[in-house]
Amino acid sequence: MTLAAALKTRDVTQLPGKRDEDWRWTDLRGLVRALPEPSEPFAGEPPRGPFADLAGLPIHVVNASDPVVIRAKSAEPYVVALHFAALGGGSHAATARIEVAENARLILLESYEGDAEAYVADHALSITLAPGASLERVVLAADGELGINVSTAQVTLSAGARYAQTVLTDGGRRQRIETRVTHPGAGADLRLDGAYLLADKRHADQTTEVLHQGVGGTTAQLTKGVVRDQSRGVFQGRIVVEEGADQTDARMRHQALILSDQAEVDARPELLIFADDVSCAHGNTIGALDDEALFYMRQRGIPEPQARALLMAAFVGEVIERIEHAPAREIARAWVAQRLEV
Amino acid sequence: MLHIENLHAQVGGKDIIKGLTLDVPAGEVHAIMGPNGAGKSTLSYVLTGRSGYEVTEGSATLDGEDLLALAPNERAAKGLFLSFQYPLEIPGVPALTFLRTALNAQRKARGEAEVSAPEFLKLVRIKAGELKIDFEMLKRPLNVGFSGGEKKRMEILQMAILSPRFLILDETDSGLDIDALKIVSEGVNAVRSPDRAMLVITHYQRLLDYIKPDRVHVLAAGRIVASGGPELALQLEAEGYDKYARAA
């Protein structure tokens, strides 16, 4: 059951929903009664997206197009901005293949935008890192209020590869950014971070799965969420350490702030360990802004909305600080600050 | 300056301040002493507007302006500053960012121009130096992982930067060793001036050796039960609060 299959067959019974364990909090089957018509091809000037100015190669995809193929071959970092836009409603499915050659480096600055129309968009990315390759992926997902967007990245790492990811989202009608990583161990290093900043009735789902299949791999994961109004954040993180994947070091942390009685966070952090000699930990905390800290800040003259925004930005800041590409980090920081303004 | 008239306040439905009247004129330092549970910290929170502290009767004005009608940040912009007994940790917000945000928010509320970054840094370097605070520490999140003494010094630094007109020091001596107490007291004394006033809340007389009060008041069971000159503090130190607790 996938959105891609449903779009291909135009059969809503193919949509994932409550009965699929991994989709129970992001129910598409129950939401979409009929799939919209395929999106019209887009004629005008494509939107540039937030990262276009940073890239040697900006790529724009509006309402899907021919498959995108990106190959990085140089040890000099190659910066690509990949912008997906959903404009004018309808449904579409886009695909991209990203290959990083042996010892090559790629900075992939990926973004999503949608307009005010209702749309259903599927994005399937296949990302492969050859031995010793390095990829930092930063995702800014800004979907429309009526937009349904599912983006799934299938990541395959090789020995000694390094993959670092930061996914920042402000949700949509239904939005899911999913990352599945095959991790060979063998000195490969993985960082999987994210933050969701939700207001109104928006929904965001960050789902990850990491399969540690060999000896000596590391994974560090940090996801933070801020939910307000009637929004809903979903975090599903699964790390599987398969039999024989000894000396795996895997750490997962999820922290969320719930700032309204009607907002909701559903979190499922899972560590499934089938090897003996591993070091794994996970933590999950959900709370509210600290009233005492807020009063302290107000006593110093900071108005309450500004004090709240400062505390929220500081909370999410830990994720932003881990972005290594400095110009992208500053764009991400501004993107977050804008979404936390009151 | 500060005028409190027949103030009554509740916390969680329980009467804590029960008819407190107090005048602190400009230029003076008044100490409030009293046993545990007398309402000393409650008074500081009522004056600064913490939620959950409900005034049921009476008034509190600063230079004739009704404090109780203002939000906490508005009271701060009017020049009211509380040095907390237990300063809060603000994770993720560097002390410098916090201070500059607070200073500019107050200035904005007063219709003054923002302080530029170079001006601000110059001011902070001078004041931090006087308080023997390592400038590097100010790049760290405010109070996170700071010792008790460092937190109190940070309170005084904030006071020096924000330059309030009326100061409330709530048990500022607690958690300080004698060297830190001297530094903090010098910081407080440095801001004494004819157009400022302060209320020093303390359990022990020790702090008053360093910050000399003009008047001393005894707070017991929510009311001022005795007032006098600095000699009253010495008398309390010798005799304890017992007779006041009984009188109340």
Boltz contact constraints between the chains, C-beta under 6 A:
constraints:
  - contact:
      token1: [A, 292]
      token2: [B, 88]
      max_distance: 6.0
  - contact:
      token1: [A, 293]
      token2: [B, 88]
      max_distance: 6.0
  - contact:
      token1: [A, 293]
      token2: [B, 90]
      max_distance: 6.0
  - contact:
      token1: [A, 295]
      token2: [B, 50]
      max_distance: 6.0
  - contact:
      token1: [A, 296]
      token2: [B, 88]
      max_distance: 6.0
  - contact:
      token1: [A, 298]
      token2: [B, 72]
      max_distance: 6.0
  - contact:
      token1: [A, 298]
      token2: [B, 73]
      max_distance: 6.0
  - contact:
      token1: [A, 299]
      token2: [B, 48]
      max_distance: 6.0
  - contact:
      token1: [A, 299]
      token2: [B, 72]
      max_distance: 6.0
  - contact:
      token1: [A, 299]
      token2: [B, 76]
      max_distance: 6.0
  - contact:
      token1: [A, 299]
      token2: [B, 82]
      max_distance: 6.0
  - contact:
      token1: [A, 300]
      token2: [B, 76]
      max_distance: 6.0
  - contact:
      token1: [A, 300]
      token2: [B, 102]
      max_distance: 6.0
  - contact:
      token1: [A, 301]
      token2: [B, 73]
      max_distance: 6.0
  - contact:
      token1: [A, 301]
      token2: [B, 76]
      max_distance: 6.0
  - contact:
      token1: [A, 301]
      token2: [B, 77]
      max_distance: 6.0
  - contact:
      token1: [A, 301]
      token2: [B, 102]
      max_distance: 6.0
  - contact:
      token1: [A, 301]
      token2: [B, 105]
      max_distance: 6.0
  - contact:
      token1: [A, 301]
      token2: [B, 106]
      max_distance: 6.0
  - contact:
      token1: [A, 302]
      token2: [B, 73]
      max_distance: 6.0
  - contact:
      token1: [A, 302]
      token2: [B, 101]
      max_distance: 6.0
  - contact:
      token1: [A, 302]
      token2: [B, 102]
      max_distance: 6.0
  - contact:
      token1: [A, 302]
      token2: [B, 105]
      max_distance: 6.0
  - contact:
      token1: [A, 303]
      token2: [B, 73]
      max_distance: 6.0
  - contact:
      token1: [A, 310]
      token2: [B, 93]
      max_distance: 6.0
  - contact:
      token1: [A, 314]
      token2: [B, 92]
      max_distance: 6.0
  - contact:
      token1: [A, 314]
      token2: [B, 93]
      max_distance: 6.0
  - contact:
      token1: [A, 317]
      token2: [B, 92]
      max_distance: 6.0
